Amino acid sequence: MNRRAMLALAFGGLSLSLALPAAAQTSPQTYPVKPIRIVVPYVAGGGTDTIARAMGEKLGKRLGQPVVVENRAGASGIIGTDAVAKAAPDGYTLLLTITQSVLTNQFLYEKLPYDPRKDLTMISVLADAQLVLVAHPSVPARTARELGDYARGRPGKVTYASWGVGSLSHLSGAYFSKLMRGDATHVPYKGEAPMMQDLLGGQVQFGFASILTAKPYIQSGKLKALAVTGTQRSSALPDMPTFAESGMQDSAFKTLGWIGLLAPVGVPAPVVAKLEGEVRAILQTPDMQARLVALGLRTLGNSPAEAQALYARDWPVLKTLVADSGAKLD
């Protein structure tokens, strides 16, 4: 063998040896071989972040590799979501987020730097959360329909609160007002805490709130609960009827906010399946279920196909709700 052939063979072997680790990193058989990053597109300390850190700790132990949670907050979840949408589809960058950043935002913003339906793939919807329609005790309504009648009799004089423009709290309130022809005025707040404060004080008459936050005030009589969203009653408020039970079968009242785990599109199917299986097992552990219950969430842990079907079902509903509400964000 001449010297040129020997050099070519040597360098060829070097190239192959350098390429092997990279190939191994994306091989479903060996995955994972390095740390995994879970991006949360919201600030640390919130419910989504709490779930991500609990999930990351358990996932790391099960997979034998560290799982690092990275908060990349800003622009209603757009910044962190975009980072994952543009990441390598190798299973080492994941997104744990709520409905807004991967579904509602595409209807609220004129243009997004990513297309969630083309750039991201669902691994699993971990949990969802019902909302409860609450009113100040001064409002003489015992049911959702009676509240609608009350608002309709006072056009433009009744107000409803939400924890932010474009939130599910806002969209649900706007739809309810339109459906009941109440012409209620929207009062948005920067978060649920200030929203609840004004609801308790009677500055606003009603609103859609998280069951976790509203339950103590409902039990103490400081707020009255009228109905819950979703297709079944809440285990936290078992005596409270759903909107469907109240005669309102609209999809808007059956659609719930959820927390999902996603990855960049193109991640090998076996890697997605492996992650989904581990996540499902983690969600079935008693301590993880206790964490979710403490946050007012219902455990789901569905498959990628089921998660994608849920996304596809919610897509037209939320598109219509945003359009009807007139909500827009810059």
C-alpha positions as a Markdown table, in Angstrom:
| # | Residue | x | y | z |
|---|---|---|---|---|
| 1 | Met | 0.0 | 0.0 | 0.0 |
| 2 | Asn | 1.5 | 3.4 | -1.0 |
| 3 | Arg | 1.8 | 6.3 | 1.4 |
| 4 | Arg | -1.1 | 8.3 | 0.0 |
| 5 | Ala | -3.5 | 5.3 | 0.4 |
| 6 | Met | -2.3 | 4.7 | 3.9 |
| 7 | Leu | -2.9 | 8.4 | 4.8 |
| 8 | Ala | -6.3 | 8.3 | 3.2 |
| 9 | Leu | -7.2 | 5.2 | 5.2 |
| 10 | Ala | -5.9 | 6.7 | 8.4 |
| 11 | Phe | -7.8 | 9.9 | 8.0 |
| 12 | Gly | -10.9 | 8.0 | 6.9 |
| 13 | Gly | -10.8 | 5.9 | 10.0 |
| 14 | Leu | -10.3 | 9.1 | 12.1 |
| 15 | Ser | -13.4 | 10.7 | 10.5 |
| 16 | Leu | -15.4 | 7.6 | 11.2 |
| 17 | Ser | -14.3 | 7.4 | 14.8 |
| 18 | Leu | -15.2 | 11.1 | 15.3 |
| 19 | Ala | -18.6 | 10.6 | 13.8 |
| 20 | Leu | -19.5 | 7.6 | 15.9 |
| 21 | Pro | -20.2 | 9.4 | 19.1 |
| 22 | Ala | -22.5 | 11.9 | 17.4 |
| 23 | Ala | -24.4 | 9.1 | 15.8 |
| 24 | Ala | -24.6 | 7.2 | 19.0 |
| 25 | Gln | -26.1 | 10.3 | 20.7 |
| 26 | Thr | -29.2 | 10.1 | 18.4 |
| 27 | Ser | -29.4 | 6.3 | 18.3 |
| 28 | Pro | -32.7 | 5.1 | 19.9 |
| 29 | Gln | -30.8 | 2.0 | 21.2 |
| 30 | Thr | -28.3 | 4.0 | 23.2 |
| 31 | Tyr | -30.3 | 7.1 | 24.1 |
| 32 | Pro | -29.5 | 9.0 | 26.2 |
| 33 | Val | -25.8 | 9.3 | 26.4 |
| 34 | Lys | -25.6 | 12.9 | 27.6 |
| 35 | Pro | -27.6 | 15.3 | 29.7 |
| 36 | Ile | -31.1 | 16.2 | 28.6 |
| 37 | Arg | -32.4 | 19.8 | 28.8 |
| 38 | Ile | -36.0 | 20.7 | 29.6 |
| 39 | Val | -36.9 | 24.2 | 28.6 |
| 40 | Val | -39.7 | 26.0 | 30.6 |
| 41 | Pro | -40.7 | 29.1 | 28.7 |
| 42 | Tyr | -41.8 | 30.8 | 31.9 |
| 43 | Val | -40.2 | 32.2 | 35.1 |
| 44 | Ala | -38.9 | 29.9 | 37.8 |
| 45 | Gly | -41.2 | 29.2 | 40.8 |
| 46 | Gly | -44.5 | 28.8 | 38.9 |
| 47 | Gly | -46.6 | 25.7 | 38.5 |
| 48 | Thr | -45.1 | 24.7 | 35.2 |
| 49 | Asp | -41.6 | 25.1 | 36.6 |
| 50 | Thr | -42.4 | 23.1 | 39.7 |
| 51 | Ile | -43.7 | 20.2 | 37.6 |
| 52 | Ala | -40.7 | 20.4 | 35.2 |
| 53 | Arg | -38.2 | 20.1 | 38.1 |
| 54 | Ala | -40.0 | 17.2 | 39.7 |
| 55 | Met | -40.3 | 15.5 | 36.4 |
| 56 | Gly | -36.7 | 16.2 | 35.5 |
| 57 | Glu | -35.4 | 14.8 | 38.7 |
| 58 | Lys | -37.3 | 11.5 | 38.3 |
| 59 | Leu | -36.6 | 11.3 | 34.6 |
| 60 | Gly | -32.9 | 11.7 | 35.2 |
| 61 | Lys | -32.8 | 8.8 | 37.6 |
| 62 | Arg | -34.7 | 6.6 | 35.3 |
| 63 | Leu | -32.6 | 7.4 | 32.2 |
| 64 | Gly | -29.3 | 7.4 | 34.0 |
| 65 | Gln | -28.4 | 10.9 | 32.7 |
| 66 | Pro | -28.8 | 14.4 | 34.3 |
| 67 | Val | -31.9 | 16.3 | 33.3 |
| 68 | Val | -31.4 | 20.1 | 33.5 |
| 69 | Val | -34.4 | 22.5 | 33.7 |
| 70 | Glu | -33.7 | 25.8 | 32.0 |
| 71 | Asn | -36.1 | 28.7 | 32.4 |
| 72 | Arg | -36.2 | 30.9 | 29.2 |
| 73 | Ala | -39.1 | 33.3 | 30.0 |
| 74 | Gly | -40.4 | 36.2 | 28.0 |
| 75 | Ala | -43.1 | 37.2 | 25.5 |
| 76 | Ser | -45.8 | 34.9 | 26.8 |
| 77 | Gly | -43.7 | 31.9 | 26.4 |
| 78 | Ile | -42.5 | 32.6 | 22.8 |
| 79 | Ile | -38.8 | 32.9 | 23.6 |
| 80 | Gly | -38.3 | 29.6 | 25.2 |
| 81 | Thr | -40.7 | 27.8 | 22.8 |
| 82 | Asp | -38.8 | 29.2 | 19.8 |
| 83 | Ala | -35.5 | 28.0 | 21.3 |
| 84 | Val | -36.8 | 24.4 | 21.4 |
| 85 | Ala | -38.5 | 24.6 | 18.0 |
| 86 | Lys | -35.1 | 25.5 | 16.5 |
| 87 | Ala | -33.1 | 22.9 | 18.5 |
| 88 | Ala | -31.6 | 19.8 | 17.0 |
| 89 | Pro | -34.2 | 17.0 | 16.8 |
| 90 | Asp | -32.1 | 14.5 | 18.8 |
| 91 | Gly | -34.2 | 14.1 | 22.0 |
| 92 | Tyr | -31.8 | 16.2 | 24.2 |
| 93 | Thr | -33.8 | 19.4 | 24.1 |
| 94 | Leu | -37.4 | 19.2 | 25.3 |
| 95 | Leu | -40.2 | 21.7 | 26.1 |
| 96 | Leu | -42.5 | 21.6 | 29.1 |
| 97 | Thr | -45.1 | 24.2 | 28.7 |
| 98 | Ile | -48.8 | 25.2 | 28.9 |
| 99 | Thr | -51.4 | 25.5 | 26.2 |
| 100 | Gln | -50.7 | 29.2 | 25.5 |
| 101 | Ser | -47.1 | 29.0 | 24.1 |
| 102 | Val | -47.8 | 26.2 | 21.7 |
| 103 | Leu | -51.4 | 26.7 | 20.8 |
| 104 | Thr | -53.1 | 30.0 | 21.8 |
| 105 | Asn | -50.3 | 32.3 | 20.9 |
| 106 | Gln | -50.5 | 31.6 | 17.2 |
| 107 | Phe | -54.0 | 33.2 | 17.3 |
| 108 | Leu | -53.0 | 36.1 | 19.6 |
| 109 | Tyr | -49.9 | 37.2 | 17.7 |
| 110 | Glu | -49.8 | 38.5 | 14.2 |
| 111 | Lys | -46.6 | 36.4 | 13.6 |
| 112 | Leu | -44.6 | 33.9 | 15.6 |
| 113 | Pro | -41.0 | 32.9 | 14.9 |
| 114 | Tyr | -42.1 | 29.3 | 14.9 |
| 115 | Asp | -45.0 | 27.2 | 13.7 |
| 116 | Pro | -46.0 | 24.9 | 16.6 |
| 117 | Arg | -47.8 | 22.5 | 14.2 |
| 118 | Lys | -44.7 | 22.1 | 11.9 |
| 119 | Asp | -41.8 | 22.7 | 14.3 |
| 120 | Leu | -42.8 | 20.8 | 17.4 |
| 121 | Thr | -44.1 | 17.3 | 18.1 |
| 122 | Met | -46.1 | 16.2 | 21.1 |
| 123 | Ile | -44.7 | 13.6 | 23.5 |
| 124 | Ser | -47.4 | 13.7 | 26.1 |
| 125 | Val | -49.9 | 15.9 | 27.8 |
| 126 | Leu | -49.0 | 15.5 | 31.4 |
| 127 | Ala | -52.0 | 17.1 | 33.1 |
| 128 | Asp | -54.9 | 19.5 | 32.6 |
| 129 | Ala | -56.8 | 21.9 | 34.8 |
| 130 | Gln | -60.4 | 22.9 | 35.1 |
| 131 | Leu | -61.7 | 26.4 | 35.7 |
| 132 | Val | -64.5 | 27.4 | 37.9 |
| 133 | Leu | -67.0 | 30.3 | 37.2 |
| 134 | Val | -67.2 | 32.3 | 40.4 |
| 135 | Ala | -69.1 | 35.4 | 41.3 |
| 136 | His | -69.1 | 37.9 | 44.2 |
| 137 | Pro | -71.8 | 37.1 | 46.8 |
| 138 | Ser | -73.5 | 40.4 | 46.0 |
| 139 | Val | -74.5 | 39.0 | 42.6 |
| 140 | Pro | -78.0 | 37.3 | 43.0 |
| 141 | Ala | -77.2 | 34.3 | 40.8 |
| 142 | Arg | -77.1 | 30.6 | 41.9 |
| 143 | Thr | -76.3 | 29.1 | 38.5 |
| 144 | Ala | -74.4 | 30.0 | 35.3 |
| 145 | Arg | -77.6 | 30.7 | 33.5 |
| 146 | Glu | -78.8 | 33.0 | 36.2 |
| 147 | Leu | -75.6 | 34.9 | 36.0 |
| 148 | Gly | -76.1 | 35.3 | 32.3 |
| 149 | Asp | -79.7 | 36.6 | 32.9 |
| 150 | Tyr | -78.3 | 39.0 | 35.5 |
| 151 | Ala | -75.7 | 40.4 | 33.1 |
| 152 | Arg | -78.2 | 40.6 | 30.2 |
| 153 | Gly | -80.5 | 42.7 | 32.3 |
| 154 | Arg | -77.6 | 45.2 | 32.9 |
| 155 | Pro | -75.9 | 45.6 | 29.5 |
| 156 | Gly | -72.5 | 47.1 | 29.8 |
| 157 | Lys | -72.7 | 47.5 | 33.6 |
| 158 | Val | -71.4 | 44.0 | 34.7 |
| 159 | Thr | -67.6 | 43.3 | 34.7 |
| 160 | Tyr | -65.6 | 40.1 | 34.6 |
| 161 | Ala | -62.0 | 39.5 | 35.6 |
| 162 | Ser | -59.2 | 37.5 | 34.0 |
| 163 | Trp | -55.6 | 36.9 | 34.9 |
| 164 | Gly | -54.4 | 38.4 | 31.6 |
| 165 | Val | -55.4 | 39.2 | 28.0 |
| 166 | Gly | -55.6 | 36.1 | 25.9 |
| 167 | Ser | -55.5 | 33.7 | 28.9 |
| 168 | Leu | -58.1 | 30.9 | 29.0 |
| 169 | Ser | -59.7 | 32.8 | 31.9 |
| 170 | His | -60.2 | 35.8 | 29.5 |
| 171 | Leu | -61.3 | 33.7 | 26.6 |
| 172 | Ser | -63.8 | 31.8 | 28.7 |
| 173 | Gly | -65.2 | 34.9 | 30.2 |
| 174 | Ala | -65.6 | 36.6 | 26.8 |
| 175 | Tyr | -67.3 | 33.6 | 25.3 |
| 176 | Phe | -69.7 | 33.3 | 28.3 |
| 177 | Ser | -70.6 | 37.0 | 28.0 |
| 178 | Lys | -71.3 | 36.7 | 24.3 |
| 179 | Leu | -73.3 | 33.5 | 24.7 |
| 180 | Met | -75.4 | 35.0 | 27.4 |
| 181 | Arg | -75.7 | 38.3 | 25.5 |
| 182 | Gly | -74.6 | 40.1 | 28.7 |
| 183 | Asp | -72.2 | 42.6 | 27.1 |
| 184 | Ala | -70.0 | 42.3 | 30.2 |
| 185 | Thr | -66.8 | 44.4 | 30.4 |
| 186 | His | -63.5 | 42.6 | 30.6 |
| 187 | Val | -61.1 | 43.7 | 33.3 |
| 188 | Pro | -57.7 | 42.0 | 32.8 |
| 189 | Tyr | -55.1 | 41.7 | 35.6 |
| 190 | Lys | -51.4 | 40.7 | 35.7 |
| 191 | Gly | -51.9 | 37.4 | 37.3 |
| 192 | Glu | -54.5 | 35.5 | 39.2 |
| 193 | Ala | -53.6 | 36.9 | 42.7 |
| 194 | Pro | -54.7 | 40.6 | 41.9 |
| 195 | Met | -57.7 | 39.3 | 40.0 |
| 196 | Met | -58.9 | 37.3 | 43.0 |
| 197 | Gln | -58.3 | 40.3 | 45.3 |
| 198 | Asp | -60.7 | 42.5 | 43.3 |
| 199 | Leu | -63.2 | 39.7 | 42.9 |
| 200 | Leu | -63.2 | 39.3 | 46.7 |
| 201 | Gly | -63.6 | 43.0 | 47.1 |
| 202 | Gly | -66.5 | 43.2 | 44.7 |
| 203 | Gln | -64.8 | 45.6 | 42.2 |
| 204 | Val | -65.6 | 43.0 | 39.5 |
| 205 | Gln | -68.6 | 40.8 | 39.5 |
| 206 | Phe | -67.5 | 37.4 | 38.1 |
| 207 | Gly | -64.6 | 35.6 | 36.5 |
| 208 | Phe | -63.2 | 32.2 | 35.5 |
| 209 | Ala | -60.6 | 31.1 | 38.1 |
| 210 | Ser | -58.4 | 28.1 | 38.8 |
| 211 | Ile | -60.1 | 25.7 | 41.2 |
| 212 | Leu | -56.9 | 25.6 | 43.3 |
| 213 | Thr | -57.0 | 29.4 | 44.0 |
| 214 | Ala | -60.7 | 29.8 | 44.3 |
| 215 | Lys | -61.6 | 26.8 | 46.4 |
| 216 | Pro | -60.8 | 28.3 | 49.9 |
| 217 | Tyr | -62.9 | 31.4 | 49.1 |
| 218 | Ile | -65.8 | 29.2 | 47.8 |
| 219 | Gln | -65.7 | 27.1 | 51.0 |
| 220 | Ser | -65.6 | 30.2 | 53.2 |
| 221 | Gly | -68.5 | 31.9 | 51.3 |
| 222 | Lys | -66.4 | 34.8 | 50.1 |
| 223 | Leu | -67.1 | 33.7 | 46.5 |
| 224 | Lys | -69.9 | 31.7 | 45.0 |
| 225 | Ala | -69.2 | 29.0 | 42.5 |
| 226 | Leu | -71.6 | 28.4 | 39.6 |
| 227 | Ala | -70.1 | 25.8 | 37.3 |
| 228 | Val | -66.8 | 24.1 | 36.3 |
| 229 | Thr | -65.4 | 23.6 | 32.8 |
| 230 | Gly | -64.5 | 20.2 | 31.4 |
| 231 | Thr | -66.5 | 17.1 | 30.7 |
| 232 | Gln | -66.7 | 15.8 | 34.2 |
| 233 | Arg | -67.1 | 17.2 | 37.7 |
| 234 | Ser | -64.0 | 18.3 | 39.6 |
| 235 | Ser | -62.8 | 16.0 | 42.4 |
| 236 | Ala | -62.0 | 19.2 | 44.3 |
| 237 | Leu | -65.5 | 20.5 | 44.0 |
| 238 | Pro | -67.6 | 17.4 | 43.5 |
| 239 | Asp | -70.9 | 19.1 | 44.2 |
| 240 | Met | -70.4 | 21.7 | 41.5 |
| 241 | Pro | -72.0 | 20.9 | 38.1 |
| 242 | Thr | -70.2 | 21.2 | 34.8 |
| 243 | Phe | -71.4 | 23.7 | 32.2 |
| 244 | Ala | -72.7 | 20.7 | 30.2 |
| 245 | Glu | -74.8 | 19.7 | 33.2 |
| 246 | Ser | -76.0 | 23.3 | 33.4 |
| 247 | Gly | -77.4 | 23.0 | 29.8 |
| 248 | Met | -74.4 | 24.5 | 28.0 |
| 249 | Gln | -72.8 | 21.9 | 25.8 |
| 250 | Asp | -70.5 | 24.3 | 24.0 |
| 251 | Ser | -66.9 | 23.1 | 23.2 |
| 252 | Ala | -65.6 | 26.3 | 24.8 |
| 253 | Phe | -66.6 | 25.1 | 28.2 |
| 254 | Lys | -65.2 | 21.6 | 27.7 |
| 255 | Thr | -61.7 | 22.8 | 26.6 |
| 256 | Leu | -59.2 | 22.8 | 29.4 |
| 257 | Gly | -55.7 | 24.3 | 29.8 |
| 258 | Trp | -53.0 | 21.6 | 29.9 |
| 259 | Ile | -49.3 | 21.1 | 30.5 |
| 260 | Gly | -47.5 | 19.2 | 27.8 |
| 261 | Leu | -44.1 | 17.8 | 27.0 |
| 262 | Leu | -42.9 | 18.4 | 23.5 |
| 263 | Ala | -39.8 | 18.1 | 21.3 |
| 264 | Pro | -38.5 | 19.5 | 18.0 |
| 265 | Val | -40.1 | 17.8 | 15.1 |
| 266 | Gly | -37.9 | 15.0 | 13.6 |
| 267 | Val | -36.9 | 13.3 | 16.9 |
| 268 | Pro | -36.7 | 9.5 | 16.1 |
| 269 | Ala | -40.0 | 7.8 | 16.9 |
| 270 | Pro | -38.3 | 5.2 | 19.2 |
| 271 | Val | -36.8 | 8.1 | 21.3 |
| 272 | Val | -40.2 | 9.8 | 21.6 |
| 273 | Ala | -41.7 | 6.4 | 22.6 |
| 274 | Lys | -39.0 | 5.9 | 25.2 |
| 275 | Leu | -39.6 | 9.4 | 26.7 |
| 276 | Glu | -43.4 | 8.9 | 26.7 |
| 277 | Gly | -43.1 | 5.6 | 28.5 |
| 278 | Glu | -40.8 | 7.0 | 31.2 |
| 279 | Val | -43.1 | 10.0 | 31.7 |
| 280 | Arg | -46.2 | 7.8 | 32.0 |
| 281 | Ala | -44.4 | 5.7 | 34.6 |
| 282 | Ile | -43.4 | 8.8 | 36.6 |
| 283 | Leu | -46.9 | 10.3 | 36.5 |
| 284 | Gln | -48.2 | 7.1 | 38.1 |
| 285 | Thr | -46.0 | 7.4 | 41.1 |
| 286 | Pro | -47.9 | 8.5 | 44.3 |
| 287 | Asp | -45.7 | 11.4 | 45.1 |
| 288 | Met | -45.9 | 12.9 | 41.5 |
| 289 | Gln | -49.7 | 12.5 | 41.6 |
| 290 | Ala | -49.7 | 14.3 | 45.0 |
| 291 | Arg | -47.7 | 17.1 | 43.5 |
| 292 | Leu | -50.2 | 17.5 | 40.6 |
| 293 | Val | -53.2 | 17.4 | 42.9 |
| 294 | Ala | -51.6 | 20.1 | 45.1 |
| 295 | Leu | -51.4 | 22.3 | 42.1 |
| 296 | Gly | -55.0 | 21.7 | 41.2 |
| 297 | Leu | -54.2 | 19.5 | 38.2 |
| 298 | Arg | -55.6 | 16.2 | 36.9 |
| 299 | Thr | -53.1 | 13.6 | 35.8 |
| 300 | Leu | -53.2 | 12.5 | 32.1 |
| 301 | Gly | -50.0 | 11.1 | 30.8 |
| 302 | Asn | -51.3 | 10.2 | 27.4 |
| 303 | Ser | -49.5 | 8.8 | 24.3 |
| 304 | Pro | -48.0 | 11.0 | 21.5 |
| 305 | Ala | -50.9 | 10.1 | 19.2 |
| 306 | Glu | -53.5 | 10.9 | 22.0 |
| 307 | Ala | -51.7 | 14.2 | 22.8 |
| 308 | Gln | -51.7 | 15.1 | 19.1 |
| 309 | Ala | -55.4 | 14.3 | 18.8 |
| 310 | Leu | -56.1 | 16.5 | 21.9 |
| 311 | Tyr | -54.1 | 19.3 | 20.3 |
| 312 | Ala | -56.0 | 19.0 | 17.0 |
| 313 | Arg | -59.3 | 19.0 | 18.9 |
| 314 | Asp | -58.5 | 22.1 | 20.8 |
| 315 | Trp | -57.0 | 24.0 | 17.9 |
| 316 | Pro | -60.2 | 25.2 | 16.2 |
| 317 | Val | -61.9 | 25.9 | 19.5 |
| 318 | Leu | -59.2 | 28.2 | 20.7 |
| 319 | Lys | -58.9 | 29.9 | 17.3 |
| 320 | Thr | -62.6 | 30.7 | 17.5 |
| 321 | Leu | -62.4 | 31.8 | 21.2 |
| 322 | Val | -59.5 | 34.2 | 20.4 |
| 323 | Ala | -61.3 | 35.6 | 17.4 |
| 324 | Asp | -64.6 | 36.1 | 19.3 |
| 325 | Ser | -62.8 | 37.8 | 22.2 |
| 326 | Gly | -60.9 | 40.3 | 20.0 |
| 327 | Ala | -57.7 | 39.6 | 22.0 |
| 328 | Lys | -54.5 | 40.6 | 20.4 |
| 329 | Leu | -50.9 | 40.8 | 21.7 |
| 330 | Asp | -47.8 | 42.5 | 20.3 |
